[in-house]
Amino acid sequence: MHMLWRCFVVLMCALGCCGAAQALTPAQARAMVVGEPEDRIAALNAVLANADDKTVALIQAISDDSVKYTDKAVFVMKDGKGYDPVTGAELPVPDDAEDIINPNLMRSELEQALAAIKLFSPDVALRTAAVKTLQDVADPAKLPMVEKAYEAETVPSIKRALGLVRAGLLLGASEKSKRLDAIALLADTGSPAVKTLLIERLKVETEADVKTQIDAALKTIDAKLAWGERLGVVFTGMSLGSILLLVALGLAITYGLMGVINMAHGELMMIGAYATYVVQNLFRHYLPGAFDWYILAAIPVSFGVSALVGALLERGVIRFLYGRPLETLLATWGISLMLMQLVRTIFGAQNVPVENPAWLSGGIEVMSNLTLPFNRIAIIAFAFLVLGGVALMIAKTRLGLFVRGVTQNRRMASCVGVNTARIDMYAFALGSGIAGLAGCALSQVGNVGPDLGQSYIVDSFMVVVLGGVGQLAGTVVAGLGLGVLNKILEGWSGAVLAKIMVLVFIVVFIQKRPQGIFAMKGRSAEA
Amino acid sequence: MNTTRRQVGKSLTAIALGVATLGLGTVAQAADTIKVGVLHSLSGTMAISETVLKDVILMSIDEINKNGGVLGKQLEPVVVDPASNWPLFAEKAKQLISQDKVAVVFGCWTSVSRKSVLPVFEENNSLLFYPVQYEGEELSKNVFYTGAAPNQQAIPAVEYLMSKAGGGAKRFVLLGTDYVYPRTTNKILRAFLHSKGVDDKDIDEKYTPFGHSDYQTIVADIKKFSAGGKTAVISTINGDSNVPFYKELGNAGLKATDVPVVAFSVGEEELRGVDTKPLVGNLAAWNYFMSIKNPTNADFIKKWSDYAKAKNIAGHKDKPLTNDPMEASYIGFNMWVQAVKKAGTTDTDKVIAAMAGQTFKAPSGITSMMDPKNHHLHKSVFIGEIKADGQFNVVWKTPGPIKAQPWSPYIPENKGKKDEPEVKKAG
C-alpha cells in the first residue's frame, strides 16, 4: 500500500513539474493537518510539487505549530485569530479547537518540504539554506523537484551542492551508470550525511562493481572525517583546559602566591555565577531589549561581588591565620559551607536557570563533522583575556610589584614602606574576583546551583599544584595540558575511566616531582 | 604527619555531622499523631529532581489532615535531607524509623539510595514508598514501588523508536550516569535489542560520573556514530547533568529529527532550567505528563498550583509544574492512606496486606491499581516529545495499563523467580 502511495506521489510530482500551480482544496488542507503522521506526510507530498502561495503558507504554519483544528474546520492561527487556510477569511475559533501535533517524523518531512519549495526562491541565501537542509534526504519522491531545481539553478556553488543532493537521490536509481556517477561525485564530499546514504545503499546493492565503488568512496570519506575528529579532540581539550585555567587562575594567586589554602575558592566562583544570574534577571525585567548583552554587564558585576566577598573574608578571618595552613584550611572550609547555606537560603536549593544569550547559542560549522559551539569559543577567548590581564597586572603594575614583593619577603617589603596588610587584602580580593569571573563563564556551560563550587575545587587545586605553586605559567600549562589529556583519554576509555586515569597521573607525577611542572627557583622558594 | 592527617579527617567528619544535625533539627513530638517520614535530597546533585517530591507529600498530608486525618489522628510529616549522599540515606532512614518512630517513609530517587536504605527497612520491618522509575531486579516485602519497572517505561520507549512513526532507529547509543539504574536498564535494553536483531556493533554504551558537566566528547561521538545509520540516543542520565548535556546537543546542532534522544529521567521539572527551543522533538517516556488532559489531572495540577502559591515554593509559585514522580508519590501516598484506613492500624504487616489490590484514580487518566502480589503499580506508558514551552506532546501511548515485571524476562538469570516478595520467617 505504501509503495503504491510512493509511486503515486512520484507520478504526481512528475506531472506537477510541467503543470501550473493548483489551488489548495479544503480536503487537502485537512489531510495535512489531521490524522496519522504517515497519511499527513502523503498528503503533504501530494500537494508539494505544484504548491501555490496558500499551500506554502499553510505548510509554514503547520511547521510553526500555529494551526488548530476541530472536527469540521482547520484554522491557521495568527496573533490569536483564526483564518481559513483556503480562503484566507477570518474565522471564529471555538474553545475546543485542538492544537496541531507534529511528531519528529512529520517535522522532518515539513522541513524538507519547505526546503524543496525554497529551492525555487529568487533569494540566493534562502536557496543555499534549502540545499543544506536537503543534504541527507533519501526520499526518492523529492527527486523530480530537485532535478527541476538543478536544471534551473544558475549560481555555481548552489548548483554544485544541489548536484550532490541529486547524486544522493540517484544512488537508488535503477540504471547502474547513474549510480556509479553518483558514487564518484559523493566520494569527494566527506560529510557524515553522505556516509549514511552510502552505507544504506551498500546494504541493498547487488552489483559487485558498484559495491567496490561504494567501499572505496567510504574509505575516502572516512579519511576526510578523521581530520575533523582529531581537530575536534584538540578543540574540546582546549575548551576543557580553558575552563580549568579559569577556575585555577584565581587560586594561583590566593594559594600560589599568597599561600592561603582557600577551600572557599569554589564558593567564590559560585557567587560569581549567582551574580550573573541576578544580572540576567535584572536585564530580563528592566532591559528586555538588551537581554542578549546581559553577559557583558555580568562580567564586571561577578568580578566585583566575588572580590568584595573575598576582601571581607580576608579582613574578617584569613588575616588572623597567616602562616597556619591547617587552621586556614578548616576555617575556609567552614566558610564555604556557610556561603553555600547562605545561597541556599536566598535562592533555594535548586539550580537556577541561566540562559545563553542568542549570540552564544549554536555554533559554527568548520567541517562537516566539526561544529564549534560559540559559548566554548567565547570561554577560550575569555580565559586568555583574563590570563593576559592578570599577567600584565602582576608584571607591570605597581600593585603587582607590591604583591610580588610581599609574597617574596614580607618583612623586607614592610621595611621599605609597603602596607603589607592592605596588599594582602588587594591580592586576595583579586584572586577572589577572578574566581567570580570563572563562575560567570561556568554559568554559560553548566549548572548554577549552591554546589557549583564543590565540583571544581578539586580540579582547581589539582591544576595549581601540578603546575607548580607560585607560577602563573605553570597554571596555564597544567590547565590546558590536563584538559587535552582528559579529552584524549575520554575518547579512548570513556568519561569515568578518563577521570580516574587523570587523577592517577597527577598522583604519580607529584610523587616524582613534588614541586610541579615549573619549580620556583632561588631564595623565594624557601620563603 | 600521619596522625595529624587522620586527626584532620576526623575533625572534618565531626564538623560535617555537626553541620548536618544543626541544619535539620527534628520535629518535636506532638501527642496523638501518625508520623510520616519524608526522605528526599533537598540539596546536592539530585535536589533538582527530589525537592518537589517532598512538597507533594507535604501537600497530600495537608489535604488528608484538612479532611480529618486518618483513624481519627492527624498526620505529622518528619522531613530530613540526605543531601544526595547515599550512605547518609541509610543513616537518615534509621533515624526516621528508630528515633522518630514514623509509620511509613516516602523517599529516595536514585536506585543507589534505595539500595542503601533497603536493609534498614527490612531489618526494622518498616515501610518505604519509592516513587521513581527504576531498573527492576528487586522485590522487597517492605517496599512499594509506585514508579515504573523497565517494561513500563524503557522497553515501550525503545519499541517506539524502532517503529516507523518513531523514526525507525537502527543504531542505539545507551548513555547514562554511572550507577546501578542505568547499568541494569542498559543490560536489559541490550538483551531486548538483541532479541530484535540489533547487533552489538550497532549499540554504543557510555557512562559519565554523577554531576558530569562536560559533554563535548560524548556529543561528538554520538554525531560520529550516527553517520552509520539512523541512530537514537537512550539517555538514563540522572540529575542536573542533563542540563549541560542538552545544552551541548543544541549547540552542536544535533537535532531531534536527525538523532532523537529519549530520556527516562527528564521530565517537566528537569527542563525548567533549560532553554528548550533547541530540544524540541526530543522524547521522554513516562507514565504521566502534565499536558495530559482529563479532569483528575486538571484537579491535581490545580491543587499543586494552589499549594505552591500558598507555601511560596521557589519556582513553582510562578510556574507550577507537575511530573511523573510527583504523580507516583501522590498515588502512593493516597493508597497508603486508604490501606491504613482499611487495616484500621499503621502496623506494617497489616498495611502491607491491605495494600494489595488498592485502586486510586490517577491523574494520568487511568484507575491505577496496586498489583495484588508484586508491590508494583499497573501503569499506562506515554511517549512525549518536548515542546518549545518545556511541556510534552503525547505522541504515543499504550492502550491500557501494563502490569510491572520487576524481574525482566530479558535477563536470563531471572528465569523462575517469583513475582512476589519472598516471605521471610519472623525472628
Interface residues (C-beta under 8 A of the other chain):
Chain A: P37 E38 D65 I101 P103 N104 L105 R107 S108 E111 D136 P192 A193 K195 T196 I199 E200 L225 E229 G232 V233 T236 S239 L240 I243 L326 L329 L330 W333 G334 L337 Q341 R344 F347 G348 A349 Q350 N351 V352 P353 E355 N356 S361 G362 G363 E365 N369 T371 P373 F374 N375 R376 V445 G446 N447 G449 P450 D451 S455 K487 E490 G491 G494 A495 V496 K499
Chain B: T4 V8 S11 L12 I15 V19 G23 L42 S43 G44 T45 A47 I48 T51 K164 A165 G166 G167 D178 K206 Y207 T208 P209 G211 H212 S213 D214 Q216 T217 I218 A220 D221 K223 K224 S226 A227 G228 G229 K230 D240 V243 P244 K247 E248 G250 N251 A252 G253 A256 T257 D258 P260 R272 G273 V274 D275 P278 G281 L283 A314 G315 E385 K387 A388 N393 V395
